[in-house]
Amino acid sequence: MSETTVNDLGLTDASCACGTHTQSRANQAAAPADGATNTFRVLGMTCSHCVASVTKEIGKLARAEDVNVDLVPGGVSLVTVTGAPLDRTAVAAAIDEAGYELVAES
């Protein structure tokens, strides 16, 4: 007979702030999204690298679930973010971090 030893590494602590340990992955996937759509105009993007940079930075924002970019090389590109309503100042900072400029609302 073999004996199995289980070492608890504390990785499934229900008090963890990430919240993934309190419900199954199936339940998480079924949770409804806020579904808000935020559209921003961004200046200075010219290529797929620009798209990737902006997508990455905006994707780091809390409640930004999906980021899509309609690239207009050398013009004003449209960035659509699905999730919850986003703070424009936070989006501007993320776009600036990526190296581009959020166009002022008109």
C-alpha positions as MATLAB code, in Angstrom:
seq = 'MSETTVNDLGLTDASCACGTHTQSRANQAAAPADGATNTFRVLGMTCSHCVASVTKEIGKLARAEDVNVDLVPGGVSLVTVTGAPLDRTAVAAAIDEAGYELVAES';
ca = [
       0.000    0.000    0.000;
       1.141    3.533   -0.713;
       0.436    6.509    1.452;
      -0.332    9.961    0.021;
       0.628   13.117    1.848;
      -1.173   16.352    1.034;
       0.547   19.622    1.832;
      -1.787   22.588    2.189;
      -0.052   25.549    0.569;
      -2.826   27.953    1.507;
      -3.655   28.641   -2.126;
      -7.371   28.065   -1.734;
      -7.996   30.372    1.198;
     -11.593   31.668    1.011;
     -10.434   34.976    2.500;
      -8.294   35.684   -0.564;
      -9.138   39.057   -2.114;
      -9.257   37.738   -5.672;
     -12.614   36.087   -4.996;
     -11.956   33.105   -7.252;
     -11.977   30.643   -4.386;
     -15.514   31.320   -3.206;
     -17.313   30.038   -6.293;
     -16.596   27.572   -9.063;
     -15.241   28.701  -12.418;
     -18.554   27.696  -14.020;
     -20.392   30.096  -11.731;
     -17.929   32.875  -12.508;
     -18.364   32.449  -16.254;
     -22.122   32.664  -15.843;
     -21.920   35.946  -13.923;
     -23.393   38.711  -16.073;
     -21.160   41.541  -17.252;
     -22.232   45.136  -16.846;
     -22.200   45.360  -20.631;
     -21.515   49.101  -20.780;
     -19.755   50.275  -23.908;
     -17.255   53.113  -23.636;
     -15.822   54.668  -26.809;
     -12.721   56.841  -26.820;
     -10.910   58.661  -29.598;
      -7.127   58.232  -29.601;
      -4.549   60.204  -31.563;
      -1.139   59.001  -32.718;
      -1.673   55.306  -33.376;
      -0.202   54.021  -36.639;
       0.209   50.237  -36.514;
      -0.611   46.935  -34.826;
       2.044   47.595  -32.176;
       0.157   50.771  -31.230;
      -3.072   48.781  -31.014;
      -1.426   46.176  -28.785;
       0.035   48.836  -26.461;
      -3.261   50.660  -26.001;
      -5.190   47.405  -25.614;
      -2.768   46.198  -22.942;
      -2.845   49.419  -20.886;
      -6.622   49.869  -21.014;
      -7.069   46.170  -20.309;
      -5.352   46.717  -16.950;
      -8.170   49.007  -15.799;
     -10.630   47.525  -13.345;
     -13.902   46.542  -14.995;
     -12.534   46.794  -18.564;
     -13.556   43.424  -19.984;
     -12.926   43.739  -23.720;
     -10.942   46.312  -25.705;
     -11.365   46.755  -29.462;
      -9.466   49.273  -31.578;
     -10.568   50.593  -34.957;
      -7.156   51.764  -36.170;
      -6.957   54.842  -38.372;
      -3.214   55.151  -39.096;
      -2.109   58.743  -38.614;
      -5.644   59.831  -37.722;
      -8.033   59.440  -34.827;
      -8.576   55.791  -33.900;
     -11.653   54.610  -32.027;
     -11.143   52.493  -28.933;
     -14.237   50.675  -27.671;
     -14.154   49.176  -24.187;
     -16.865   46.822  -22.966;
     -17.453   46.288  -19.264;
     -18.580   48.813  -16.709;
     -18.536   52.580  -17.232;
     -14.927   53.782  -17.021;
     -13.454   56.911  -15.474;
     -12.214   59.094  -18.333;
      -9.224   60.289  -16.293;
      -8.099   56.690  -15.719;
      -8.508   55.902  -19.425;
      -6.522   59.026  -20.366;
      -3.717   57.937  -18.012;
      -3.683   54.422  -19.516;
      -3.543   55.796  -23.054;
      -0.790   58.225  -22.050;
       1.151   55.320  -20.471;
       0.920   53.529  -23.826;
       2.380   56.641  -25.496;
      -0.703   58.102  -27.170;
      -3.202   60.894  -26.624;
      -6.864   60.752  -25.679;
      -8.760   63.255  -27.831;
     -10.807   65.771  -25.829;
     -14.572   65.279  -25.835;
     -16.364   67.601  -28.202;
];
